[in-house]
C-alpha cells in the first residue's frame, strides 16, 4: 500500500455579532464557543506531536476573540451573567433565562444543578413566571452553572479553581463568580497563544478566509450562480464588485500577519465557494493553496466519486490528490486546490456523535485507510475538512475522547500520516484543472445563499447600500473615521452568514436577531455617511414567528386629527392591526428592548384615509426623539416622515415616489398630529386614488437614531382594496 496522507482541516468561524455603531455584541456565541472549543481543539495536540493539522481561523472570528481577551467586549448576556444576583432587574432575569437554557441537552446534563434549575424554571412558555419560583441563590447558581457548562473538558481537568467550582455544585457566592469571570478572561487570552505556539513548533498550519466571510464568486459576479444552477432566480440587481473580494482578502492577509506573525499560504474560501475568477484573484494575492468540496471537482471533471463495498472510491485517483489551477491568463500565478472527501467530513460532523467514541474513531481510521487504497501505487492525500466547533456539543465529553482516540490511531499507523496542507503539496503528485465549475461545499452550487426570495432581497439591499457608499463616501465634510466604519459595515453585510439563515434551507431560534442585525449593519452604512436609511430596512426579511390580529374596518369614520381620542365614537368602525408579541422581540439590544406599538387603527371616509398609531406609554416616556414613517404604495406612491423632537412633532417630510422630499400639499390634504396617539390623514387627491380606482399597500414603521425599531404590519405591508361602496382592507 502506498503512503496515505491525511490533510485534516478544522474550520473555525462564527458570524460577526458586533454592532460597530453601538460597540456591542448582539449575541454571545463567540464567547461561549471560545470557552468550549477553540483552545481545546489545538491544546489536545500536545499529546500527539506527530499529528499535523491545518486550522482555518476566519479573521472576523479572531477579532472578536481578541475583544473578549482584552476585556473590551460589551454584551448584555455577559454583563447579566456576572451582575450581583440580588441586583438583577426583571429585564436582567429575562435575558438570563432566555440565554442560559439555549444549550444542547448534553451541555445541560453536564451539571446536575443546571438541569435542576432548568426543571425549576419550567418550560419556555412558563419562564416569565420563573422569577417567583427562583430564589436569589437560584439566580446566582444559574449565573455560574450556565457558564461552567460551556468550559472545555481539557481546561476543566487542568485548572484546579474551575474544577473546584464544578465540584462545589451549588450555593455559589459572588466571590465564586469573580473567580469564574477571571478564568474566562484567562481562557480567552491563552487561546490565540496556543495556536501561535503550535504553529511555531510546526505541528499546525494556520490558513485564513476573506475577512468577513463573504462568498468570493458572488462578490466578483453574482450572475455566476446561473452557471452552477441554470435557471436560478437572480436578484434584481447583479452584484459585481471583484474589488471588494480583493479588499477582503488583503485585509485578511494583513490581519493574519499581525496576529500570527506570518503570511498565510492557504485559503479556505468562505463556504468552500470557488470560481475561476475567485481562484485567480486569490492566487494573485499570494495564496498558494485553497480548498473546496468533492462535488465541485466532480462537476468540473464531469465524473462521480462512488464508494465501493471495500471502502475504495471510484475516481479516487482524482479526488485524493491536489490539483493545480494555472489561472485564466498567461502569466497568472497558479494555485493548488484540495477537494474534501464529503462523506468522511460529514461522518464526523453528523454521524459519529451517535456512536461510542472509540468505535467511531476506529471506523473513521479504517475508512481513511480504505480511501487511500483508491489511488493504487500513487500516494494519496485524503482531505477531511469541516467545522471545528459546532458538532462537538452533540458528542459525549465534547468530542475530546473521540479526538484523542482517533489521533492516537493515526499517530501509531506507519502507513497513514497526518500532514498540514502545505506539507501535502510537497508529498503528493498533482492534477491539473484549467476550469473550475463554480460552486460551494453544499451541492456544488450557491443555492443556499442566492435564488430564494429572501436571499435575493438581501442581495438587493446590499447592492443598494454598496451603490450608496460609492456615491457618497467621498463627499466633503465626512470624517475619515465614519467612512472607514461605513466600509467595514458594508464588508460585514457582504458576509455569507446572513443568507445562510435567509431562504427555506435553515432556521434557528435566533432568526429574528440575525435578521435585525443584518439590517442594522446596512442601516449603519447610511448613518455613518450622514444619511437616513431607506424605509425598507425597517421590514424584516425573514418571515416572522409572531402572528398578528387584523380586524378589517366595518364602517366609515371621520376622526378629528388632534393626537388624542377626542371621543369614544370617532374611531368606531375602524380596522385594527394588533401585533402578537408572544414569540419574543425582534432584537435584545438596549435601544430596541420591548415592543413599542400597541396597535394600528385604520379607516376611511369619502375624502381619504385615516391612520392612528397607539404607542407604548413606556416608550413615549423614555424616547423623546424618534420618527414615524408611513408609506403608501399605489398609483402615486407617497411617504410621510413625522419626526418627533423633544416629545413634539417636528417639520413633516413628504415624498412622492422616489423623489427628494417636497413641500406638503396646500390645504388640508395631509394632516398629522401627535399627543398621546399619532394620527394621520391622507386625502385621496394626494394618493391619486379613491373608491373603485385602486389597490394600495400600507406600511408604518417606528425609528430612533436613524434605526428601525418596529414595522407594522410585521409581514411588511397591508393591502387596501378601495371599492365604490366601501374601502375594505
VOGU-3710 file (C-alpha; in Angstrom, 3 decimals, decimal comma):
1> xxxxxxxxxx> 0,000/0,000/0,000  1,327/3,432/-0,982  1,611/6,068/1,681  -1,643/7,797/2,600  -1,548/11,385/3,805  -4,403/12,798/5,831  -4,948/16,520/5,338  -7,373/17,337/8,158  -8,547/20,953/8,298  -10,696/22,351/11,104
11> xxxxxxxxxx> -12,575/25,484/10,050  -13,232/27,915/12,925  -15,889/30,514/12,232  -18,742/32,442/13,790  -20,727/35,329/12,288  -19,675/38,858/13,191  -22,016/39,618/16,066  -20,736/43,076/16,936  -22,726/46,174/16,043  -19,959/48,631/15,181
21> xxxxxxxxxx> -22,174/51,688/15,623  -23,195/50,773/19,181  -19,988/48,897/20,024  -21,970/45,988/21,479  -22,261/42,289/20,752  -25,786/41,260/19,876  -25,289/37,525/20,503  -22,897/35,590/22,782  -21,810/32,686/20,593  -18,178/33,679/20,028
31> xxxxxxxxxx> -17,679/33,982/23,794  -19,340/30,655/24,565  -17,537/28,740/21,831  -14,278/30,324/22,977  -14,910/28,686/26,355  -15,800/25,325/24,834  -13,907/24,785/21,594  -11,139/26,985/20,257  -8,420/26,441/22,886  -9,089/22,744/23,449
41> xxxxxxxxxx> -9,093/21,857/19,758  -5,423/22,855/19,437  -4,263/22,151/23,020  -5,183/18,469/22,631  -2,445/18,111/20,005  0,287/18,411/22,637  -0,352/14,724/23,363  0,177/13,769/19,704  3,254/15,614/18,378  3,451/13,556/15,171
51> xxxxxxxxxx> -0,113/14,504/14,160  -0,002/17,619/11,981  -3,202/19,508/11,164  -4,442/22,674/9,497  -6,676/25,186/11,264  -8,557/27,811/9,305  -9,208/30,807/11,550  -11,559/33,357/9,998  -10,228/36,879/10,727  -13,583/38,255/11,870
61> xxxxxxxxxx> -13,746/35,452/14,460  -10,210/36,132/15,685  -11,012/39,856/16,000  -13,953/39,003/18,261  -11,856/36,627/20,386  -9,325/39,436/20,833  -12,123/41,717/22,004  -13,129/39,275/24,740  -9,498/38,558/25,656  -8,874/42,280/26,127
71> xxxxxxxxxx> -11,994/42,569/28,334  -13,361/45,207/25,947  -16,376/43,253/24,699  -19,756/44,712/25,631  -22,578/42,141/25,562  -25,821/42,062/27,551  -25,915/38,319/28,461  -22,241/38,524/29,504  -22,906/41,500/31,769  -26,006/39,906/33,272
81> xxxxxxxxxx> -24,117/36,653/33,965  -21,774/38,457/36,361  -24,065/41,104/37,836  -24,769/40,655/41,593  -27,708/38,288/41,820  -29,614/40,471/44,279  -29,326/43,410/41,856  -30,866/41,637/38,856  -33,810/43,530/37,405  -36,823/41,871/35,810
91> xxxxxxxxxx> -35,251/42,563/32,403  -31,914/41,075/33,536  -33,691/37,909/34,645  -35,487/37,691/31,320  -32,141/37,940/29,491  -30,551/35,330/31,764  -33,426/32,887/31,338  -33,523/33,455/27,596  -29,828/32,801/27,156  -28,885/30,266/29,835
101> xxxxxxxxxx> -31,023/27,431/28,503  -30,204/27,872/24,808  -27,933/24,842/25,045  -27,794/21,334/23,736  -29,111/18,767/26,199  -25,639/17,292/26,513  -24,281/20,563/27,895  -27,251/20,945/30,211  -26,743/17,465/31,644  -23,049/18,054/32,422
111> xxxxxxxxxx> -24,034/19,750/35,682  -26,910/18,341/37,795  -27,623/21,782/39,269  -28,032/23,219/35,760  -30,566/20,509/34,903  -32,354/21,084/38,216  -32,679/24,818/37,537  -33,943/24,123/34,031  -36,714/21,986/35,505  -37,469/24,557/38,182
121> xxxxxxxxxx> -37,659/27,408/35,672  -40,193/25,390/33,702  -40,931/25,163/30,009  -40,182/28,121/27,790  -43,755/29,357/27,914  -43,745/29,297/31,715  -40,416/31,074/32,232  -41,840/34,602/32,576  -43,184/33,313/35,931  -39,830/31,813/36,952
131> xxxxxxxxxx> -38,972/34,921/38,978  -41,497/33,749/41,543  -40,109/30,203/41,672  -36,377/31,030/41,752  -34,674/32,399/44,862  -31,724/34,799/44,802  -29,435/31,802/45,379  -31,076/30,015/42,450  -30,374/33,005/40,217  -26,742/33,150/41,358
141> xxxxxxxxxx> -26,295/29,422/40,777  -27,845/29,781/37,331  -25,377/32,558/36,508  -22,485/30,239/37,380  -23,573/26,867/36,016  -24,766/28,345/32,705  -21,139/29,451/32,175  -19,402/26,376/33,604  -21,373/24,080/31,294  -19,516/25,574/28,313
151> xxxxxxxxxx> -15,964/25,124/29,646  -13,607/22,903/27,667  -13,111/19,409/29,114  -9,316/19,624/28,983  -9,275/23,016/30,657  -11,642/21,777/33,371  -9,365/18,846/34,111  -6,223/21,003/34,242  -7,404/24,041/36,228  -7,970/23,447/39,940
161> xxxxxxxxxx> -10,029/26,613/40,519  -12,522/25,917/37,752  -12,652/22,257/38,738  -13,353/23,382/42,301  -16,342/25,393/41,112  -17,696/22,318/39,335  -17,223/20,176/42,439  -18,952/22,780/44,619  -22,076/22,109/42,532  -24,392/24,692/44,186
171> xxxxxxxxxx> -24,593/27,510/46,693  -22,217/29,750/44,765  -21,140/33,143/46,124  -20,389/36,442/44,431  -16,714/35,689/45,092  -17,102/32,460/43,094  -18,467/34,497/40,215  -15,420/36,786/40,288  -13,156/33,724/40,090  -15,203/32,430/37,159
181> xxxxxxxxxx> -15,031/35,778/35,347  -11,247/35,946/35,696  -10,893/32,356/34,477  -12,948/33,120/31,391  -10,702/36,069/30,530  -7,671/33,841/31,115  -9,011/31,209/28,727  -9,778/33,828/26,062  -6,209/35,147/26,343  -4,419/31,807/26,083
191> xxxxxxxxxx> -6,500/30,679/23,083  -4,616/32,567/20,382  -1,332/31,984/22,225  -1,926/28,223/21,919  -2,364/28,498/18,146  0,788/30,582/17,825  2,731/28,053/19,894  1,504/25,064/17,860  2,366/26,895/14,653  5,835/27,767/15,949
201> xxxxxxxxxx> 6,646/24,120/16,665  5,485/23,150/13,161  2,568/20,999/14,247  -0,179/23,063/12,669  -0,603/25,333/9,684  -2,858/28,355/10,035  -4,883/29,356/6,992  -7,423/32,133/6,597  -10,640/33,179/4,842  -11,786/36,508/3,389
211> xxxxxxxxxx> -12,091/38,835/6,377  -15,860/38,898/6,962  -16,511/35,513/5,314  -18,091/36,626/2,015  -18,688/34,248/-0,876  -15,974/35,388/-3,268  -17,546/34,153/-6,543  -20,788/36,023/-5,798  -18,924/39,201/-4,830  -16,993/39,033/-8,095
221> xxxxxxxxxx> -20,155/38,461/-10,124  -23,415/37,206/-8,621  -24,574/36,036/-12,048  -22,075/33,166/-11,769  -24,752/31,365/-9,734  -26,554/30,628/-13,002  -23,604/28,585/-14,298  -23,855/26,076/-11,462  -27,681/26,245/-11,420  -29,110/27,224/-14,838
231> xxxxxxxxxx> -32,423/28,993/-14,470  -31,896/30,084/-10,879  -33,785/33,232/-9,931  -31,262/36,033/-9,563  -31,613/39,287/-7,599  -32,999/42,374/-9,282  -29,524/43,905/-9,261  -26,413/41,999/-10,309  -23,797/42,456/-7,624  -20,403/42,689/-9,347
241> xxxxxxxxxx> -17,584/44,036/-7,192  -14,378/41,994/-7,518  -12,605/44,934/-5,887  -14,482/44,130/-2,663  -13,401/40,498/-2,883  -9,783/41,599/-3,281  -10,075/44,078/-0,406  -11,437/41,414/1,957  -8,560/39,080/1,010  -5,963/41,788/1,556
251> xxxxxxxxxx> -7,437/42,764/4,894  -7,405/39,094/5,948  -3,732/38,710/4,992  -2,674/41,850/6,884  -4,652/40,848/9,964  -3,258/37,308/9,935  0,286/38,669/9,735  -0,348/40,975/12,711  -1,881/38,289/14,920  0,201/35,249/13,992
261> xxxxxxxxxx> 3,415/36,828/12,723  3,484/35,263/9,250  1,698/35,484/5,931  -0,917/32,738/5,349  -0,204/30,336/2,494  -3,653/28,784/2,450  -7,220/29,950/1,959  -10,499/28,288/2,835  -12,819/30,332/0,609  -15,955/31,051/2,618
271> xxxxxxxxxx> -18,380/28,119/2,340  -15,791/26,392/0,109  -17,016/28,650/-2,704  -14,830/28,852/-5,788  -14,860/30,032/-9,381  -12,165/30,707/-11,947  -12,243/34,409/-11,152  -12,118/33,903/-7,394  -9,209/31,452/-7,609  -7,276/33,722/-9,969
281> xxxxxxxxxx> -7,843/36,575/-7,545  -6,616/34,515/-4,581  -3,506/33,408/-6,484  -2,716/36,995/-7,436  -2,770/37,916/-3,734  -0,134/35,285/-2,993  -2,160/32,330/-1,776  -0,508/29,006/-2,557  -3,477/26,722/-1,921  -7,245/26,760/-1,479
291> xxxxxxxxxx> -9,829/24,061/-0,767  -13,405/23,165/-1,625  -15,695/20,120/-1,892  -15,502/16,970/-3,997  -18,758/17,975/-5,690  -17,012/20,902/-7,357  -14,282/18,573/-8,675  -16,862/16,085/-9,909  -18,756/18,733/-11,851  -15,539/20,240/-13,201
301> xxxxxxxxxx> -14,325/16,844/-14,477  -17,848/15,572/-15,241  -17,333/12,451/-13,186  -18,692/10,944/-9,991  -16,973/9,534/-6,929  -18,671/6,322/-5,864  -17,894/4,418/-2,656  -17,253/0,725/-3,252  -18,004/-2,169/-0,895  -14,330/-2,427/0,082
311> xxxxxxxxxx> -14,194/1,258/1,054  -12,283/2,428/-2,005  -13,660/5,226/-4,164  -14,033/5,098/-7,932  -12,370/8,210/-9,247  -10,200/8,338/-6,141  -7,098/8,904/-8,259  -8,522/12,390/-8,947  -10,186/13,088/-5,607  -7,229/12,132/-3,444
321> xxxxxxxxxx> -4,648/14,490/-4,873  -4,357/18,278/-5,042  -4,883/19,962/-8,413  -3,064/22,935/-9,860  -5,180/25,728/-11,292  -2,987/27,767/-13,647  -5,145/30,886/-13,762  -7,147/32,407/-16,596  -4,442/34,375/-18,378  -0,872/33,945/-19,483
331> xxxxxxxxxx> 1,470/34,779/-16,652  -1,175/34,400/-13,929  0,234/32,684/-10,828  -1,098/29,200/-10,160  -2,834/27,957/-7,042  -3,294/24,394/-5,788  -6,726/23,120/-4,753  -7,644/20,408/-2,242  -11,024/18,702/-2,575  -12,519/17,399/0,632
341> xxxxxxxxxx> -13,976/13,930/0,976  -17,598/14,858/1,548  -18,625/11,574/3,157  -15,760/11,364/5,654  -16,218/15,007/6,635  -19,958/14,547/7,165  -19,448/11,396/9,219  -17,539/13,471/11,774  -19,993/16,332/11,588  -23,254/14,421/11,791
351> xxxxxxxxxx> -22,907/10,678/12,461  -20,091/9,730/14,844  -21,638/11,695/17,704  -24,207/8,880/17,949  -21,560/6,166/18,287  -19,331/5,078/21,144  -16,247/7,370/20,808  -13,587/4,660/20,369  -15,717/2,721/17,887  -16,324/5,925/15,916
361> xxxxxxxxxx> -12,599/6,713/15,877  -11,756/3,201/14,643  -14,395/3,418/11,914  -13,018/6,745/10,668  -9,459/5,442/10,755  -10,342/2,381/8,679  -12,364/4,406/6,160  -9,436/6,783/5,586  -7,094/3,836/5,050  -9,544/2,313/2,568
371> xxxxxxxxxx> -9,898/5,623/0,730  -6,113/5,782/0,424  -6,107/2,471/-1,465  -8,160/4,144/-4,230  -5,032/5,613/-5,862  -3,225/2,324/-6,401  0,518/2,733/-6,139  0,440/6,543/-6,044  0,475/8,402/-2,732  -2,987/9,585/-1,679
381> xxxxxxxxxx> -3,938/12,861/0,019  -7,284/12,352/1,749  -8,720/15,771/2,594  -11,162/15,926/5,503  -12,444/19,460/6,053  -15,253/20,600/8,314  -16,483/22,966/11,008  -14,270/22,598/14,059  -16,693/23,718/16,748  -20,431/23,222/16,331
391> xxxxxxxxxx> -20,624/19,420/16,178  -18,830/18,689/19,471  -21,689/19,561/21,789  -23,503/16,514/20,393  -20,596/14,201/21,281  -20,015/12,666/24,707  -17,454/14,776/26,557  -17,488/17,479/23,876  -15,818/15,082/21,438  -12,487/15,067/23,259
401> xxxxxxxxxx> -12,495/11,300/23,854  -13,277/10,686/20,173  -10,474/13,008/19,042  -7,908/11,534/21,413  -8,762/8,031/20,242  -8,596/8,995/16,566  -5,360/10,986/16,854  -3,825/8,077/18,734  -4,730/5,636/15,965  -3,247/7,938/13,328
411> xxxxxxxxxx> -0,072/8,506/15,344  0,541/4,738/15,621  -0,151/3,976/11,943  3,023/3,972/9,842  1,040/3,886/6,571  -1,111/6,917/7,432  0,500/10,257/8,143  -1,381/13,390/9,211  0,167/16,432/7,482  -0,589/20,104/7,021
421> xxxxxxxxxx> -1,870/21,337/3,678  1,479/22,857/2,721  3,259/19,624/3,673  0,853/17,647/1,491  1,704/19,800/-1,514  5,316/18,634/-1,238  4,493/14,950/-0,781  1,966/14,027/-3,464  1,559/14,342/-7,246  -0,801/16,997/-8,607
431> xxxxxxxxxx> -3,551/17,009/-11,183  -4,305/19,958/-13,476  -7,587/21,881/-13,726  -7,904/24,620/-16,318  -11,516/25,393/-15,396  -13,481/25,009/-12,176  -17,247/24,802/-12,298  -18,337/27,465/-9,809  -19,848/26,099/-6,621  -19,655/25,663/-2,861
441> xxxxxxxxxx> -19,352/22,832/-0,348  -23,149/22,363/-0,448  -24,402/20,687/-3,633  -21,618/22,339/-5,677  -23,785/25,428/-6,232  -24,784/28,621/-4,395  -28,480/27,915/-3,844  -28,283/28,314/-0,060  -27,183/31,941/-0,480  -28,923/33,184/-3,628
451> xxxxxxxxxx> -32,087/32,435/-5,575  -34,743/32,304/-2,854  -36,932/35,364/-2,370  -35,385/36,301/0,991  -31,839/35,752/-0,278  -32,399/37,880/-3,368  -33,963/40,673/-1,348  -30,905/40,655/0,910  -28,593/40,903/-2,097  -30,627/43,816/-3,472
461> xxxxxxxxxx> -30,343/45,641/-0,147  -26,577/45,086/-0,134  -26,361/46,309/-3,742  -28,297/49,465/-2,866  -26,027/50,130/0,118  -22,918/49,425/-1,987  -24,060/51,909/-4,643  -24,895/54,480/-1,978  -21,442/54,074/-0,434  -19,779/54,578/-3,830
471> xxxxxxxxxx> -21,762/57,762/-4,470  -21,421/59,324/-1,050  -18,228/58,157/0,675  -16,100/60,851/-0,991  -18,387/63,762/-0,162  -16,590/66,672/1,510  -17,111/67,098/5,229  -17,326/63,404/6,135  -14,826/62,243/8,730  -12,418/59,538/7,632
481> xxxxxxxxxx> -13,378/57,510/10,727  -17,048/57,445/9,701  -16,209/56,483/6,130  -13,961/53,697/7,387  -16,711/52,376/9,679  -19,218/52,527/6,798  -16,769/50,496/4,701  -16,457/47,901/7,480  -20,229/47,672/7,839  -20,529/47,098/4,085
491> xxxxxxxxxx> -17,988/44,288/4,174  -19,784/42,746/7,162  -23,084/42,829/5,250  -21,362/41,070/2,330  -20,658/38,048/4,584  -22,192/34,656/3,853  -23,821/34,177/7,263  -26,859/36,357/6,630  -28,098/34,467/3,584  -27,297/31,184/5,324
501> xxxxxxxxxx> -30,336/31,930/7,519  -32,485/33,534/4,820  -34,394/31,308/2,449  -36,006/27,931/3,143  -32,927/25,853/3,996  -32,037/26,930/7,534  -33,702/28,377/10,608  -32,833/28,870/14,269  -34,207/30,322/17,474  -32,270/33,496/16,626
511> xxxxxxxxxx> -33,806/34,138/13,185  -35,219/37,498/14,233  -31,955/38,580/15,848  -29,905/37,635/12,773  -32,379/39,421/10,511  -32,323/42,546/12,643  -28,529/42,576/12,871  -28,146/42,283/9,081  -30,466/45,223/8,516  -28,727/47,132/11,330
521> xxxxxxxxxx> -25,354/46,731/9,619  -26,858/48,082/6,401  -28,564/50,949/8,238  -25,250/51,882/9,820  -23,738/52,451/6,364  -26,244/55,221/5,688  -25,931/56,640/9,205  -22,132/56,794/9,032  -22,429/58,773/5,802  -24,849/61,242/7,434
531> xxxxxxxxxx> -27,910/59,955/5,607  -31,214/58,427/6,607  -31,522/54,669/5,977  -34,227/53,699/3,493  -37,582/52,704/4,916  -37,333/49,154/3,560  -34,589/48,393/6,090  -37,305/48,513/8,754  -39,006/45,474/7,230  -37,845/42,006/8,349
541> xxxxxxxxxx> -36,706/39,747/5,533  -37,152/36,512/7,468  -40,779/35,531/7,789  -41,790/36,421/11,345  -42,694/33,897/14,003  -45,221/36,263/15,534  -48,789/36,274/14,270  -50,814/39,452/14,295  -54,551/40,028/14,637  -56,082/42,086/11,837
551> xxxxxxxxxx> -59,747/43,148/12,122  -60,934/44,954/8,957  -62,976/48,184/9,017  -66,713/47,884/9,491  -67,792/51,416/8,622  -66,850/54,912/7,538  -65,032/57,210/10,007  -64,021/60,888/10,133  -61,973/61,395/13,316  -60,512/64,764/14,266
561> xxxxxxxxxx> -56,740/64,784/13,664  -55,558/66,159/17,014  -53,374/63,424/18,565  -55,897/62,339/21,173  -59,010/60,191/21,243  -61,444/63,103/21,255  -64,384/60,855/21,998  -65,019/57,131/22,185  -67,051/57,029/18,975  -64,717/58,742/16,497
571> xxxxxxxxxx> -62,720/55,555/15,707  -65,684/53,177/15,928  -65,774/51,282/12,630  -62,011/51,473/12,058  -59,923/48,426/11,337  -57,344/47,360/13,944  -53,998/45,634/13,446  -52,612/44,290/16,753  -49,103/42,780/16,833  -48,741/39,465/18,641
581> xxxxxxxxxx> -45,723/39,518/20,953  -45,857/36,022/22,350  -42,785/34,873/20,465  -40,010/37,230/21,556  -38,560/40,510/20,459  -37,012/41,490/17,192  -33,797/42,373/18,972  -32,472/42,372/22,522  -30,279/45,464/22,355  -30,706/48,425/24,665
591> xxxxxxxxxx> -32,304/50,617/22,011  -34,959/48,140/20,954  -35,871/46,278/24,113  -39,607/45,752/24,411  -42,429/46,422/21,956  -43,373/49,965/21,196  -46,507/49,904/19,030  -49,671/48,723/20,743  -51,978/48,894/17,733  -52,550/50,436/14,306
601> xxxxxxxxxx> -56,079/51,716/13,600  -57,065/52,439/10,011  -60,237/53,637/8,354  -61,750/55,667/5,554  -64,256/58,264/4,549  -65,406/59,546/1,203  -62,468/62,013/1,255  -59,442/59,975/2,271  -57,591/57,570/4,551  -57,087/57,807/8,312
611> xxxxxxxxxx> -54,370/56,169/10,399  -53,871/56,041/14,136  -50,843/54,592/15,895  -51,051/53,837/19,617  -47,565/53,921/21,145  -46,499/52,235/24,352  -46,502/54,641/27,324  -43,069/53,488/28,479  -41,651/54,133/25,019  -43,061/57,657/24,946
621> xxxxxxxxxx> -41,610/58,328/28,382  -38,132/57,002/27,552  -37,825/58,277/23,971  -38,285/61,980/23,364  -36,749/61,827/19,891  -37,984/59,357/17,281  -39,666/59,223/13,894  -42,828/57,662/12,459  -42,654/56,786/8,776  -45,747/55,987/6,734
631> xxxxxxxxxx> -45,552/54,577/3,209  -48,486/54,134/0,852  -47,666/52,250/-2,338  -50,154/52,735/-5,126  -50,782/54,705/-8,303  -48,944/57,650/-6,728  -46,602/56,217/-4,062  -46,149/58,617/-1,173  -44,189/58,627/2,069  -44,700/60,764/5,142
641> xxxxxxxxxx> -41,916/61,076/7,723  -43,035/62,576/11,002  -40,019/63,368/13,223  -40,580/63,846/16,951  -38,077/66,114/18,692  -38,250/66,619/22,445  -41,641/64,932/22,510  -43,220/67,255/19,919  -43,746/66,911/16,189  -41,036/68,482/14,046
651> xxxxxxxxxx> -41,268/69,534/10,384  -43,060/66,878/8,338  -41,219/65,436/5,332  -43,275/64,394/2,315  -42,173/62,254/-0,646  -43,776/61,492/-3,974  -42,293/58,316/-5,408  -38,525/58,154/-5,044  -38,008/61,895/-5,369  -36,413/64,098/-2,741
661> xxxxxxxxxx> -38,785/65,481/-0,073  -41,242/68,008/-1,480  -43,329/70,685/0,279  -46,522/69,462/1,861  -49,567/69,903/-0,373  -51,502/73,075/0,342  -54,714/72,956/2,302  -55,776/70,036/4,409  -54,688/67,229/2,087  -52,149/65,899/4,602
671> xxxxxxxxxx> -52,787/66,278/8,344  -50,568/64,950/11,155  -50,886/65,148/14,953  -49,206/63,590/17,986  -50,014/63,764/21,667  -50,996/60,515/23,361  -51,550/58,876/19,960  -50,283/59,534/16,447  -52,887/60,408/13,805  -52,537/60,919/10,055
681> xxxxxxxxxx> -54,953/61,868/7,305  -54,147/61,466/3,578  -56,551/62,905/1,024  -57,352/60,703/-1,969  -56,133/63,517/-4,244  -52,647/63,072/-2,800  -52,757/59,320/-3,357  -54,198/59,507/-6,843  -56,770/57,002/-5,671  -60,289/56,746/-4,465
691> xxxxxxxxxx> -63,150/54,305/-4,069  -63,257/51,925/-7,016  -59,999/53,142/-8,522  -57,062/51,356/-6,938  -55,394/48,808/-4,699  -52,986/50,336/-2,206  -50,385/48,924/0,166  -49,654/50,488/3,539  -46,739/50,283/5,940  -45,904/52,193/9,136
701> xxxxxxxxxx> -42,520/51,994/10,847  -41,025/53,430/14,022  -37,419/54,713/14,009  -34,990/56,157/16,552  -31,439/57,365/15,986  -31,927/56,550/12,288  -32,519/52,890/13,170  -35,694/50,857/12,608  -37,336/49,733/15,846  -40,563/48,176/14,628
711> xxxxxxxxxx> -42,647/47,847/11,476  -46,401/47,450/11,139  -47,542/45,107/9,782  -44,909/42,585/10,785  -45,352/40,825/7,430  -44,317/44,007/5,594  -47,482/45,529/4,019  -51,231/45,822/4,488  -53,194/45,674/1,230  -56,095/48,113/0,752
721> xxxxxxxxx> -58,884/47,360/-1,725  -60,847/50,554/-2,440  -64,384/49,809/-3,619  -67,121/52,182/-4,712  -69,295/51,338/-1,748  -66,714/50,826/0,971  -62,968/50,926/1,382  -62,179/47,396/2,564  -58,799/46,200/3,780
//
